[in-house]
């Protein structure tokens, strides 16, 4: 881990946020605060979703990007802007450029899905040039910074910029106005920290009794680790699955602000996030990206604490690639204990597979993955087998039958390196 230490106190100006709110009236609408009836009944609380996924660019990012770009001088606007992003920030910058007639150059890594590239192109139109650089966001960001300096343009950071923070902070003003009465709990997704910094600063200023919970993916806990240790560190590696909230290091400004205003942080496993994505779609017809499911996924961790309270969970975005659906379902099944992978050692004799199906699998269990190498040695051949169980509690009996009949080789669910080849 690398670290940078800072003890500075950063103030987010209420007047500036109010001004940002006025500027945004033409591009970011007042997103609805929608009651989550089923969740409210299940958890015994009064739960609302702040639906930033319904914005024109399908995320809150338009707020910060537009506020930053419209704060630039005339000469800065003429020179144009640059950003690096593989997702929602790129779309927010592109849309802002088209609305203000500003030239924008957007750097994206080569593996960026075509769907996201096309969305940026659609929102930016003739005002935006897309450049694909490198294999990761860090590669694209370095190229963007170099290009920006060489061409005397303005870099629009996705989160570590006060004007971006003030733009995101306008959501806090809306929430408090929409709630009307006292807000007990507010759950905010945390990636780089721009949204959490802006919204928490406004809510704590105007409603200091509100408890604010930041929610991160378990595989990218950059803010919770920074707050735990007391300084803004850079993680060596992260799980990038929750791409809208997976950063190795949060912003310096964001860390300083969140340190003042976030009451707690919680980490949610990626599998639980996937389970929540499916539940939101199946039960509420709400389509969210992984980062958009973070806050809803965290609510049941606080079931006892929020009972009888008024709660708002912010849904940050809905830019989900349909091509990820099978991976999302797979991760959700593994998290709920219904999907399991094994190395199964099949005896080299006729009828071995039939015996496995008849005597090992339960009547409602299903084989969903099977990769077999017929000859491993003279007596047995291994296969990687994926099984979907009807009930998670059936796993111990399944393993016992495999061992008793000499099929068991190895259990793979607790081997994360293996799953990068399967998922």
C-alpha positions as CSV (number, residue, x, y, z in Angstrom):
1,X,0.0,0.0,0.0
2,X,1.1,3.5,-0.8
3,X,-0.2,6.4,1.3
4,X,-0.5,10.1,1.3
5,X,-1.3,11.8,4.6
6,X,-3.5,14.9,5.0
7,X,-5.1,16.5,8.0
8,X,-6.7,19.4,6.2
9,X,-10.2,20.5,6.8
10,X,-12.2,21.1,3.6
11,X,-15.4,23.2,3.6
12,X,-18.1,22.7,1.0
13,X,-19.9,26.1,0.5
14,X,-23.7,25.9,0.9
15,X,-24.0,29.1,-1.3
16,X,-21.9,27.5,-4.0
17,X,-24.1,24.3,-3.9
18,X,-27.3,26.4,-4.2
19,X,-25.8,28.2,-7.2
20,X,-24.9,24.8,-8.7
21,X,-28.4,23.7,-8.2
22,X,-29.7,26.6,-10.2
23,X,-27.2,26.0,-13.0
24,X,-28.3,22.4,-13.2
25,X,-32.0,23.0,-13.7
26,X,-31.6,22.8,-17.5
27,X,-29.7,19.5,-17.6
28,X,-30.3,17.5,-14.4
29,X,-33.9,17.1,-13.3
30,X,-35.0,16.8,-9.7
31,X,-34.9,13.0,-9.5
32,X,-37.8,11.3,-7.6
33,X,-37.7,10.1,-4.1
34,X,-39.6,6.8,-4.4
35,X,-40.9,4.7,-1.5
36,X,-39.6,1.1,-1.5
37,X,-42.8,-0.5,-0.3
38,X,-41.6,-4.1,-0.2
39,X,-38.3,-3.3,1.5
40,X,-40.1,-1.1,4.0
41,X,-42.4,-3.9,4.9
42,X,-39.6,-6.5,5.1
43,X,-37.3,-4.3,7.3
44,X,-40.0,-2.5,9.3
45,X,-38.7,0.9,8.2
46,X,-39.8,3.8,6.0
47,X,-37.4,3.3,3.1
48,X,-37.1,5.6,0.1
49,X,-34.9,5.4,-3.0
50,X,-33.4,8.5,-4.4
51,X,-33.5,7.6,-8.2
52,X,-30.4,9.2,-9.7
53,X,-30.5,6.3,-12.2
54,X,-33.3,8.2,-14.0
55,X,-31.2,11.1,-15.1
56,X,-30.7,11.8,-18.8
57,X,-27.3,10.1,-18.7
58,X,-28.6,7.4,-16.3
59,X,-26.4,8.5,-13.4
60,X,-25.8,11.4,-11.1
61,X,-22.4,12.2,-12.8
62,X,-24.0,14.8,-15.1
63,X,-24.3,17.1,-12.0
64,X,-20.6,17.3,-11.2
65,X,-19.4,17.4,-14.8
66,X,-21.8,20.1,-15.8
67,X,-21.1,22.2,-12.8
68,X,-17.3,22.0,-13.4
69,X,-17.5,22.8,-17.1
70,X,-19.8,25.8,-16.6
71,X,-17.5,27.2,-14.0
72,X,-14.7,27.6,-16.5
73,X,-13.6,30.9,-17.9
74,X,-14.3,31.8,-21.5
75,X,-10.7,31.2,-22.6
76,X,-10.8,27.8,-20.8
77,X,-14.0,26.9,-22.5
78,X,-12.5,27.8,-25.9
79,X,-9.5,25.5,-25.3
80,X,-11.7,22.6,-24.4
81,X,-11.8,19.9,-21.7
82,X,-10.3,16.5,-21.2
83,X,-11.4,13.6,-19.0
84,X,-10.6,9.9,-18.5
85,X,-13.4,7.5,-17.8
86,X,-14.8,4.1,-18.8
87,X,-18.3,4.8,-17.8
88,X,-20.7,7.4,-16.2
89,X,-18.3,10.3,-15.9
90,X,-17.5,10.1,-19.6
91,X,-21.2,10.3,-20.4
92,X,-21.7,13.2,-18.1
93,X,-18.8,15.2,-19.6
94,X,-19.9,14.3,-23.1
95,X,-23.4,15.5,-22.5
96,X,-22.2,18.7,-20.8
97,X,-19.9,19.4,-23.8
98,X,-22.8,19.1,-26.3
99,X,-25.0,21.3,-24.2
100,X,-22.4,24.1,-23.8
101,X,-20.8,23.7,-27.3
102,X,-17.4,22.9,-25.8
103,X,-14.8,20.7,-27.4
104,X,-14.1,17.6,-25.3
105,X,-11.5,14.8,-25.6
106,X,-12.5,11.7,-23.6
107,X,-9.9,9.0,-23.0
108,X,-11.2,5.4,-22.4
109,X,-9.2,2.2,-22.0
110,X,-9.3,-0.3,-24.9
111,X,-11.4,-2.9,-23.0
112,X,-14.3,-0.5,-22.6
113,X,-17.5,-2.2,-23.8
114,X,-18.7,-0.8,-27.2
115,X,-22.1,0.0,-25.5
116,X,-20.4,2.5,-23.3
117,X,-18.4,4.0,-26.1
118,X,-21.5,4.4,-28.2
119,X,-23.3,6.1,-25.3
120,X,-20.5,8.6,-25.0
121,X,-20.5,9.2,-28.7
122,X,-24.3,9.7,-28.7
123,X,-24.3,12.2,-25.8
124,X,-21.3,14.2,-27.1
125,X,-22.1,14.3,-30.8
126,X,-19.7,16.4,-32.9
127,X,-18.3,18.1,-29.8
128,X,-16.5,15.1,-28.4
129,X,-13.6,13.0,-29.6
130,X,-13.1,9.6,-28.1
131,X,-9.6,8.2,-27.7
132,X,-8.9,4.6,-26.6
133,X,-5.6,4.3,-24.7
134,X,-4.1,1.5,-22.6
135,X,-5.6,-1.5,-21.0
136,X,-6.9,0.1,-17.8
137,X,-8.3,3.3,-16.4
138,X,-4.9,4.2,-15.0
139,X,-3.4,3.9,-18.5
140,X,-6.2,6.1,-20.0
141,X,-5.9,8.6,-17.1
142,X,-2.2,9.0,-17.6
143,X,-2.6,9.6,-21.4
144,X,-5.4,12.1,-20.7
145,X,-3.3,14.1,-18.3
146,X,-0.4,14.2,-20.8
147,X,-2.6,15.2,-23.6
148,X,-4.3,17.9,-21.4
149,X,-1.0,19.5,-20.5
150,X,0.3,19.4,-24.0
151,X,-2.8,21.1,-25.4
152,X,-3.5,23.5,-22.6
153,X,-6.9,22.1,-21.9
154,X,-8.8,21.7,-18.6
155,X,-8.9,18.3,-17.0
156,X,-12.4,17.4,-15.6
157,X,-11.6,15.0,-12.7
158,X,-14.4,12.4,-12.0
159,X,-14.4,13.1,-8.2
160,X,-11.4,15.0,-6.7
161,X,-12.5,18.5,-7.7
162,X,-14.5,21.0,-5.6
163,X,-16.8,22.1,-8.5
164,X,-17.5,18.4,-9.2
165,X,-18.2,17.8,-5.5
166,X,-20.5,20.9,-5.3
167,X,-22.4,19.5,-8.3
168,X,-23.0,16.2,-6.7
169,X,-23.9,17.9,-3.4
170,X,-27.1,19.3,-5.0
171,X,-28.6,15.8,-4.5
172,X,-28.3,16.4,-0.7
173,X,-30.4,19.6,-1.0
174,X,-33.1,17.7,-3.0
175,X,-33.3,14.8,-0.6
176,X,-33.8,17.1,2.4
177,X,-36.5,19.1,0.6
178,X,-38.3,15.9,-0.6
179,X,-38.2,14.1,2.8
180,X,-40.0,17.1,4.5
181,X,-39.8,15.6,8.0
182,X,-36.7,14.3,9.8
183,X,-34.4,12.0,7.9
184,X,-32.9,9.3,10.3
185,X,-30.5,7.4,8.0
186,X,-28.9,8.1,4.6
187,X,-27.0,5.4,2.7
188,X,-24.6,6.7,0.0
189,X,-22.5,4.6,-2.4
190,X,-18.7,5.4,-2.3
191,X,-16.2,5.0,-5.1
192,X,-13.8,7.9,-5.5
193,X,-15.8,9.8,-2.9
194,X,-17.2,12.8,-4.9
195,X,-20.9,11.9,-4.3
196,X,-20.4,10.9,-0.7
197,X,-18.4,14.0,0.1
198,X,-20.8,16.4,-1.5
199,X,-24.1,14.9,-0.3
200,X,-22.9,14.2,3.3
201,X,-21.5,17.7,3.7
202,X,-24.9,19.2,2.8
203,X,-27.0,16.8,4.8
204,X,-24.9,17.2,8.0
205,X,-25.0,21.0,7.7
206,X,-28.8,21.1,7.4
207,X,-29.8,17.9,9.2
208,X,-27.0,17.1,11.7
209,X,-29.0,14.4,13.5
210,X,-29.1,12.2,10.3
211,X,-26.8,9.2,10.4
212,X,-24.9,8.8,7.1
213,X,-23.6,5.4,6.1
214,X,-21.1,5.1,3.2
215,X,-21.3,1.8,1.3
216,X,-18.3,0.3,-0.7
217,X,-17.8,-3.0,-2.5
218,X,-15.9,-5.5,-0.4
219,X,-13.2,-5.9,-3.1
220,X,-12.5,-2.2,-3.3
221,X,-12.5,-0.7,0.2
222,X,-10.4,2.3,-0.4
223,X,-12.5,4.8,1.6
224,X,-13.1,2.5,4.6
225,X,-9.4,1.6,4.8
226,X,-8.4,5.2,4.6
227,X,-10.8,6.2,7.3
228,X,-9.8,3.2,9.5
229,X,-6.1,4.1,9.2
230,X,-6.5,7.9,9.3
231,X,-4.8,8.7,6.0
232,X,-5.5,8.4,2.3
233,X,-3.8,5.3,1.1
234,X,-3.6,3.6,-2.3
235,X,-4.5,0.0,-2.4
236,X,-2.2,-2.3,-4.4
237,X,-5.1,-4.3,-6.0
238,X,-8.9,-4.2,-6.1
239,X,-11.8,-6.2,-7.5
240,X,-13.0,-4.1,-10.5
241,X,-16.4,-5.9,-10.8
242,X,-18.3,-2.9,-9.4
243,X,-16.7,-0.7,-12.0
244,X,-18.6,2.5,-11.0
245,X,-17.2,2.3,-7.4
246,X,-13.9,0.5,-7.7
247,X,-11.0,2.8,-7.2
248,X,-7.5,2.1,-5.7
249,X,-7.5,5.5,-4.0
250,X,-10.2,8.0,-3.1
251,X,-9.7,11.7,-3.8
252,X,-7.8,13.9,-1.4
253,X,-10.6,16.4,-1.1
254,X,-13.2,13.6,-0.8
255,X,-11.3,11.8,1.9
256,X,-10.9,15.1,3.9
257,X,-14.7,15.8,3.6
258,X,-15.9,12.2,4.2
259,X,-13.7,12.0,7.3
260,X,-15.7,14.8,8.8
261,X,-19.3,13.8,7.7
262,X,-19.6,10.1,7.2
263,X,-20.7,8.4,10.4
264,X,-19.7,4.8,9.3
265,X,-18.6,2.8,6.4
266,X,-19.8,-0.7,5.4
267,X,-18.5,-3.2,2.8
268,X,-20.8,-5.3,0.7
269,X,-19.6,-8.5,-1.0
270,X,-19.8,-8.4,-4.8
271,X,-22.1,-11.5,-4.8
272,X,-24.6,-9.8,-2.6
273,X,-24.5,-6.8,-4.9
274,X,-25.4,-9.1,-7.8
275,X,-28.2,-10.7,-5.8
276,X,-29.6,-7.2,-5.2
277,X,-29.4,-6.3,-8.9
278,X,-31.5,-9.3,-9.7
279,X,-34.0,-8.5,-6.9
280,X,-34.4,-4.9,-7.9
281,X,-35.2,-6.0,-11.5
282,X,-37.5,-8.9,-10.6
283,X,-39.4,-7.3,-7.8
284,X,-39.4,-3.6,-8.7
285,X,-38.6,-3.5,-12.5
286,X,-35.6,-1.3,-11.6
287,X,-32.4,-1.8,-13.8
288,X,-29.2,-0.8,-12.0
289,X,-25.5,-1.2,-12.6
290,X,-23.5,-2.8,-9.8
291,X,-22.6,0.5,-8.1
292,X,-26.3,1.4,-8.2
293,X,-27.2,-1.6,-6.1
294,X,-24.7,-0.8,-3.3
295,X,-26.9,1.0,-0.9
296,X,-29.9,-1.3,-1.2
297,X,-27.6,-4.3,-0.7
298,X,-26.4,-2.8,2.6
299,X,-29.8,-2.1,4.2
300,X,-30.4,-5.5,5.8
301,X,-27.1,-5.3,7.6
302,X,-28.8,-2.5,9.6
303,X,-32.2,-4.1,10.0
304,X,-32.3,-3.8,13.8
305,X,-31.0,-0.3,13.8
306,X,-33.2,1.2,11.1
307,X,-36.5,-0.4,12.3
308,X,-39.1,2.3,12.6
309,X,-36.8,4.9,11.1
310,X,-37.0,7.0,7.9
311,X,-34.3,5.9,5.5
312,X,-33.0,7.1,2.1
313,X,-30.8,4.9,-0.1
314,X,-29.3,6.6,-3.1
315,X,-29.5,4.6,-6.4
316,X,-26.6,6.1,-8.3
317,X,-26.9,4.7,-11.9
318,X,-28.3,2.3,-14.4
319,X,-25.7,1.9,-17.0
320,X,-25.5,-1.8,-16.9
321,X,-24.2,-3.9,-19.8
322,X,-26.7,-6.6,-20.7
323,X,-23.7,-8.8,-21.6
324,X,-22.8,-9.0,-17.9
325,X,-26.2,-10.6,-17.0
326,X,-24.9,-14.2,-16.8
327,X,-21.9,-13.2,-14.7
328,X,-24.2,-11.3,-12.3
329,X,-26.5,-14.3,-12.0
330,X,-23.5,-16.6,-11.4
331,X,-22.1,-14.4,-8.7
332,X,-25.5,-14.1,-7.0
333,X,-26.0,-17.9,-6.9
334,X,-22.5,-18.4,-5.4
335,X,-23.2,-15.8,-2.8
336,X,-26.5,-17.4,-1.8
337,X,-24.9,-20.8,-1.5
338,X,-26.8,-22.3,-4.4
339,X,-23.9,-22.6,-6.9
340,X,-20.8,-24.7,-6.2
341,X,-17.8,-25.9,-8.2
342,X,-15.8,-29.1,-7.6
343,X,-13.1,-31.1,-9.1
344,X,-14.8,-34.5,-9.5
345,X,-12.7,-37.6,-10.0
346,X,-14.6,-40.0,-12.2
347,X,-13.5,-43.6,-12.2
348,X,-12.4,-44.7,-15.7
349,X,-15.2,-47.2,-16.3
350,X,-18.5,-47.3,-18.1
351,X,-21.5,-45.9,-16.1
352,X,-19.5,-43.7,-13.8
353,X,-21.3,-40.5,-14.9
354,X,-24.6,-42.3,-14.5
355,X,-23.7,-43.3,-11.0
356,X,-22.8,-39.7,-10.2
357,X,-26.1,-38.4,-11.5
358,X,-28.1,-41.1,-9.7
359,X,-26.4,-41.5,-6.4
360,X,-24.7,-38.2,-5.7
361,X,-26.9,-35.5,-7.1
362,X,-30.2,-34.6,-5.3
363,X,-33.4,-34.9,-7.3
364,X,-33.6,-31.1,-7.9
365,X,-29.8,-30.4,-8.3
366,X,-28.6,-29.4,-11.7
367,X,-25.2,-29.6,-13.5
368,X,-24.5,-26.2,-15.1
369,X,-20.9,-26.6,-16.0
370,X,-18.9,-29.6,-17.0
371,X,-15.4,-29.8,-18.4
372,X,-13.9,-33.3,-18.5
373,X,-10.5,-34.7,-19.3
374,X,-11.0,-38.4,-20.0
375,X,-7.5,-39.7,-19.2
376,X,-5.7,-38.4,-16.2
377,X,-4.2,-41.7,-14.9
378,X,-5.2,-45.4,-15.3
379,X,-7.9,-45.2,-12.7
380,X,-9.7,-41.9,-12.8
381,X,-10.2,-38.7,-14.8
382,X,-10.9,-35.3,-13.3
383,X,-13.7,-33.0,-14.4
384,X,-14.5,-29.4,-13.2
385,X,-18.3,-29.6,-12.4
386,X,-20.6,-26.7,-11.6
387,X,-23.7,-27.6,-9.6
388,X,-26.7,-25.5,-8.8
389,X,-28.5,-26.7,-5.7
390,X,-32.2,-26.3,-5.0
391,X,-31.4,-25.5,-1.3
392,X,-28.0,-24.2,0.1
393,X,-28.4,-26.4,3.1
394,X,-28.1,-29.5,0.9
395,X,-24.4,-28.9,0.3
396,X,-23.0,-31.0,3.3
397,X,-25.0,-34.1,2.3
398,X,-23.9,-33.7,-1.3
399,X,-20.2,-33.5,-0.3
400,X,-20.6,-36.5,2.0
401,X,-22.1,-38.6,-0.9
402,X,-19.3,-37.6,-3.2
403,X,-16.7,-38.7,-0.6
404,X,-18.4,-41.9,0.2
405,X,-18.6,-42.9,-3.4
406,X,-15.0,-41.7,-4.2
407,X,-16.0,-38.9,-6.6
408,X,-14.8,-36.0,-4.4
409,X,-11.6,-34.3,-5.6
410,X,-11.6,-30.7,-4.5
411,X,-14.0,-27.9,-3.6
412,X,-13.3,-24.8,-5.7
413,X,-15.6,-22.0,-4.4
414,X,-13.1,-20.8,-1.8
415,X,-10.4,-20.5,-4.5
416,X,-10.8,-17.0,-5.9
417,X,-8.1,-17.3,-8.5
418,X,-10.0,-20.1,-10.1
419,X,-13.1,-18.1,-10.7
420,X,-11.5,-15.6,-13.0
421,X,-11.4,-18.4,-15.5
422,X,-15.0,-19.5,-14.9
423,X,-17.0,-16.3,-14.5
